[in-house]
Amino acid sequence: MRIANLIQDVDNQIIQIRTKSLDVSFNELYDMYIDGELAISPDYQRLFRWDEEKQSRFIESLILEMPVPPTFVIETEEGVYELIDGLQRISSYLHFRGEKLSNEKSNPLVLRGCDIVNSLKYVK
């Protein structure tokens, strides 16, 4: 295949791809997950790895309204959003809200290791 053809093929695909940026809160992502509108464990997603202390520090960041990296999703033909990037952050928030990745209830995350607001330690 010639380079010119390859470039044309790529350009044709770029035209078909639509992206948009949405300002969605973690509460809204939580609701989407509960309602089955957000799939956070597609086959290509890596496993959840953060320990409870790292999860706690992330929740502390949210409480302090600190900026966090964006979350990336792709919309399937069925209208469900599949998580591409952000599993650790969303899973930590779900754990804090008392949810497991399998949509089952679990014990909420007990905050540990919060190093900015020490009084958050042991908050559920």
Backbone as a ProteinNet text record, in pm:
[ID]
protein_1_A
[PRIMARY]
MRIANLIQDVDNQIIQIRTKSLDVSFNELYDMYIDGELAISPDYQRLFRWDEEKQSRFIESLILEMPVPPTFVIETEEGVYELIDGLQRISSYLHFRGEKLSNEKSNPLVLRGCDIVNSLKYVK
[TERTIARY]
85.2	0	90	55.5	133.8	100.1	195	176.2	55.8	39.5	-73.4	-206.4	-217	-340	-361.6	-253.4	-262.3	-310.8	-253.3	-294.1	-441.3	-484.9	-625.2	-717.4	-678.1	-758.3	-770.9	-660.2	-662.7	-751.6	-735.5	-818.2	-967	-1002.5	-1142.9	-1198.1	-1116.6	-1161.2	-1174.1	-1080.3	-1085.7	-1215.4	-1259.4	-1384.2	-1502.8	-1499.6	-1611.6	-1611.1	-1496.7	-1485.9	-1530.7	-1622.6	-1670.3	-1632.1	-1576.5	-1543.2	-1614	-1637.8	-1692.9	-1646.8	-1638.4	-1596.4	-1718.9	-1739.5	-1852.8	-1800.7	-1863.1	-1829.1	-1925.6	-1880.1	-1964.9	-1902.8	-1983	-1933.3	-1920.5	-1847.5	-1836.8	-1971.9	-2056.9	-2192.3	-2271	-2255.6	-2324.6	-2269.1	-2137.4	-2078	-2127.9	-2140.1	-2194.3	-2335.7	-2420.5	-2558.2	-2560.3	-2473.8	-2466.5	-2427	-2333.5	-2290.1	-2405.8	-2473.9	-2585.9	-2697.3	-2721.4	-2827.5	-2786	-2663	-2616.3	-2576.6	-2558.7	-2520.6	-2369.3	-2293.8	-2148.1	-2089.5	-2014.9	-1945.7	-1801.2	-1759.1	-1623.3	-1526.3	-1570.2	-1479.8	-1481.9	-1464.9	-1456.1	-1331.1	-1327.6	-1219.1	-1080.8	-1068.6	-937.5	-892.1	-974.8	-939.2	-848.2	-746.9	-661.2	-733.6	-679.3	-744.2	-730.3	-823.1	-819.1	-706.5	-616.6	-496.6	-471.4	-541.4	-509.8	-542.3	-450.5	-479.7	-570.4	-618.7	-716.9	-659.1	-529.7	-469.3	-466.9	-432.6	-431.4	-574.3	-669.9	-809.9	-853.5	-813.1	-849.7	-793.6	-670.2	-609.7	-681	-727.2	-803.4	-935.6	-1006.8	-1133.3	-1108.2	-998.6	-961.8	-945.1	-883.7	-867.3	-1002.5	-1097.6	-1231.8	-1299.8	-1289.2	-1352.2	-1294.6	-1164.5	-1097.8	-1114.3	-1191.1	-1218.1	-1090.4	-993.8	-869.7	-893.6	-821.6	-840.2	-790.8	-864.5	-824.6	-820.3	-741.7	-733.1	-869.3	-888.5	-1016.2	-1034.4	-1158.3	-1196	-1236.8	-1195.6	-1227.3	-1317.5	-1422.7	-1516.9	-1541.6	-1595.3	-1639.8	-1785.2	-1867.7	-2008.9	-2026.8	-2087.5	-2111.9	-2236.2	-2256.8	-2376	-2504	-2495.5	-2612.5	-2638.1	-2551	-2568.9	-2507.9	-2432.7	-2364.3	-2225	-2180.3	-2045.3	-1950.5	-1841.8	-1739.2	-1619.5	-1571.3	-1458.1	-1330.1	-1256.8	-1127.8	-1015.3	-1029.2	-927.6	-996.7	-952.9	-1009.7	-1059.7	-1024.8	-1074.9	-1038.6	-913.9	-871.5	-952.7	-973.3	-1046.2	-1194	-1258	-1401.2	-1423.5	-1338.6	-1352.9	-1335.6	-1243.2	-1223.6	-1348.9	-1409	-1530.6	-1645.7	-1658.4	-1763.4	-1743.7	-1619	-1589	-1628.6	-1596.9	-1633.8	-1785.5	-1858.8	-2005.3	-2066.1	-1981	-2031.2	-2069.9	-2008.4	-2037.3	-1914.8	-1939.6	-1834.6	-1839.5	-1734.8	-1731.3	-1837.2	-1890.9	-1991.7	-2134	-2147	-2277.4	-2341.1	-2261.7	-2311.9	-2276.2	-2348.8	-2316.5	-2193.9	-2115.5	-2001	-1990.7	-1898.4	-1874.8	-1806.9	-1854.1	-1790.3	-1644.1	-1565.7	-1425.4	-1415.2	-1333.1	-1300.7	-1172.6	-1178.4	-1063.4	-945.6	-828.4	-703.9	-593.6	-499.9	-383.9	-408.7	-518.6	-543.2	-440.6	-359.2	-248.7	-266.5	-377.4	-402.3	-502.7	-613.6	-714.6	-714.6	-635.3	-619.8	-750.6	-845	-972.3	-1058.3	-1019.9	-1092.8	-1062.3	-953.6	-916.6	-1030.5	-1061.2	-1162.7	-1305.6	-1322.4	-1456.2	-1503.3	-1630.8	-1690.2	-1777.8
-117.4	0	124	215	338.3	427.3	510.7	602.3	694.1	741.5	830.9	761.3	633.3	557.1	537.5	509.3	490.6	619.5	730.6	859.6	886.6	855.2	875.3	787	660.9	571.1	625.9	672.6	729.2	853.5	941.3	1062.6	1029.4	926.9	885.2	838.5	767.4	720.2	835.7	929.9	1045	1122.5	1135.2	1206.5	1138.1	1003.9	929.2	928.7	955.8	952.1	1085.5	1078.1	1198.5	1191.5	1296.9	1302.8	1422.1	1409.9	1523.6	1514.8	1627.6	1636.7	1670.6	1592.6	1616.2	1638.5	1726.3	1750.2	1667.6	1551.7	1457.6	1434.1	1445.3	1424.6	1275.4	1244.5	1105	1052.2	1138.6	1094.8	1053.8	1130	1094.5	965	946.1	820.1	703.4	725.5	623.5	584.7	685	658	582.4	622	552.5	406.5	380.9	244	162.8	218.8	150	121.5	214.7	199.1	113.2	61.6	-22.9	53.8	184.2	266.6	280.6	234.6	244.5	108.6	52	-75.5	-43.8	-82.5	-47	-163.9	-278.1	-393	-459.8	-383.2	-450.6	-537.9	-630.3	-727.7	-664.5	-548.4	-487.1	-405.6	-393	-315.1	-397.9	-334.7	-405.9	-420.8	-502.5	-529.8	-411.7	-404.7	-301.8	-334.8	-239.1	-267.7	-175.9	-65.3	27.2	-34.3	-15.3	-59.6	45	13.1	100.8	237.3	243.8	372.8	463.9	408.8	489.1	529.9	437.9	472.3	586.9	578.5	681.2	817	819.1	946.5	1004.6	917.8	967.5	1028.7	960.5	1013.1	1145.5	1153.4	1279	1390.8	1359.9	1458	1506.3	1413.7	1452.6	1542.5	1505	1583.6	1725	1736.4	1867	1941	1880.9	1939.8	1968	1878.3	1889.2	1834.9	1886.4	1833.9	1690.1	1610	1471.1	1451.3	1355.3	1332.6	1295.7	1323.2	1288.7	1137.9	1099.5	960.8	950.9	842.8	826	704.9	723.5	616.1	615.2	503.7	492.7	447.8	504.4	466.3	351.9	242.9	127.6	152.1	65	75.6	61.3	-8.3	-27.3	93.4	193.4	312.2	302.4	196	179.7	240.6	306.1	362.1	260.5	230	139.9	222.7	194.2	266.9	227.3	326.7	302.8	336.3	447.5	488.5	550.9	512.1	566.4	459.3	333.3	222.5	239.4	276.1	287.4	394.8	507.5	618.1	583.7	532.4	500.6	385.7	284.6	172.4	218.4	310.4	364.3	437.5	515.4	588.2	491	388.7	288.3	219.1	185	120.2	213.2	341.2	438.9	445.6	427.8	430.7	294.7	192.7	63	-30.8	-16.7	-103.1	-185.5	-306.5	-390	-375.5	-420.1	-411.9	-499.2	-594.1	-683.8	-633	-503.5	-442.3	-495.5	-560.8	-608.9	-506.8	-511.2	-423.9	-478.8	-389.3	-429.3	-331.1	-357.1	-261.1	-138.9	-19.5	100.7	109.2	173.9	198.2	280.9	235.2	313.3	388.6	520.7	601.1	578.6	557	536	611.7	664.7	725.6	862.1	925.1	1061.2	1152.9	1217.3	1293.7	1444.9	1491	1635.4	1674.5	1601.1	1624	1499.6	1505	1387.7	1341.1	1431.7	1392.9	1306.7	1293.1	1203.6	1056.9	1029.7	890.7	819.4	702.7	612.5	656.5	757.6	796.4	693.7	657.5	564.1	642.5
0	0	0	-82	-88.5	31.1	66.7	179	155.8	34.4	4.4	30.6	-5.2	20.6	170.6	240.6	385.1	452.3	412.4	468.7	438.4	318.9	281.6	365.3	388.8	472.7	614.9	669	804.1	807.1	710.1	704	695.3	619.7	608.3	742.9	819.5	950.6	1049.4	1043.5	1134	1114.7	992	962.5	1030.8	1041	1098	1250.9	1309.7	1455.5	1512.6	1606.4	1672.9	1819.8	1869.4	2011.2	2072.9	2201.4	2274	2418.1	2478.8	2617.3	2701.4	2805.1	2894.9	3036	3107.3	3246.6	3331.2	3375	3448	3585.7	3689.1	3825.1	3855.2	3961.6	4003.1	4049.9	4105.7	4142.1	4018.2	3909.5	3784.5	3726.4	3732.7	3686	3770.7	3901.2	3991.3	3948.3	3924.1	3880.5	3747.8	3654.9	3525.8	3546	3636.9	3665.9	3725.1	3822.6	3888	3788	3695.3	3595.4	3476.1	3476.5	3366.7	3241.7	3255.2	3140.4	3126	3227	3226.4	3260.5	3165.7	3188	3222.2	3342.2	3381.2	3376.9	3331.4	3323.2	3186.5	3078.3	2948.4	2942.6	2848.3	2839.2	2832.8	2772.5	2754.3	2875.1	2977.6	3095.9	3185.2	3243.4	3337.9	3471.1	3558.1	3685.7	3781.4	3875.1	3978.7	4074.9	4101.1	4178.4	4298.6	4312	4420.5	4555.9	4653.5	4789.8	4856.7	4975.9	5041.2	5077.3	5105	5136.8	5013.6	4900.1	4777	4739	4755.5	4730.2	4822	4948.7	5046.5	5007.8	4961.5	4920.5	4798.9	4710.9	4596.4	4643	4732.3	4785.3	4857.1	4930.8	4996.4	4892.7	4780.2	4672	4621.3	4606.4	4561.6	4664.3	4790.8	4897.1	4899.7	4874.6	4874.4	4741.8	4650.2	4518.4	4440	4456	4380	4239.3	4141	4004.7	3994.4	3921.9	3896.1	3744.8	3698.9	3553.6	3495.2	3367.3	3303.8	3291.4	3276.6	3251.9	3105.6	3040.1	2898.5	2879.1	2800.2	2768.5	2618.2	2572.5	2433.8	2437.9	2352.6	2348.3	2249.9	2296.2	2210.1	2125.4	2028.9	1944	2025.6	2139.2	2225.6	2315.8	2309.8	2391.9	2530.3	2556.6	2684.5	2671.1	2776.1	2776.7	2838.4	2767.9	2819.9	2862.9	2981.8	3036.4	2963.9	2915.8	2852.2	2949.1	3020.5	3116.9	3236.9	3356.4	3479.2	3574.1	3548.2	3630.6	3777.8	3806.4	3945.8	4018.5	3952.5	4014.9	4034.2	3930.8	3941.9	4040.1	4036.7	4130	4274	4297.4	4432.4	4479.4	4390.7	4426.4	4452.8	4369.1	4391.4	4525.5	4557.4	4685.3	4800.5	4788.7	4891	4908.3	4799.8	4803.9	4841	4862.1	4905.9	4794.2	4677.5	4562.4	4525.8	4479.5	4422.4	4271.4	4204.5	4058.9	3994.6	4067.2	4011.4	4036.2	4071.9	4099.1	4226.6	4310.5	4438.6	4546.2	4654.5	4766.9	4839	4895.7	4976.7	5092.3	5180.3	5287	5227.2	5263.3	5209.4	5252.3	5170.1	5200.4	5327.9	5421.3	5540.2	5507	5513.8	5472.9	5566.4	5506.8	5579.7	5506.1	5579.4	5515.5	5455.4	5490.8	5440.7	5506.5	5425.2	5481.8	5472	5418	5411.9	5520.1	5528	5632.5	5721	5827.2	5913.8	5975.1	5996.6	6058.5	5966	5839.3	5748.5	5775.9	5847.2	5873.5	5945.2	5897.1	5951.3	5922.2	5837.1	5792.3	5691.2	5698.4	5602.3	5508.4
[MASK]
++++++++++++++++++++++++++++++++++++++++++++++++++++++++++++++++++++++++++++++++++++++++++++++++++++++++++++++++++++++++++++

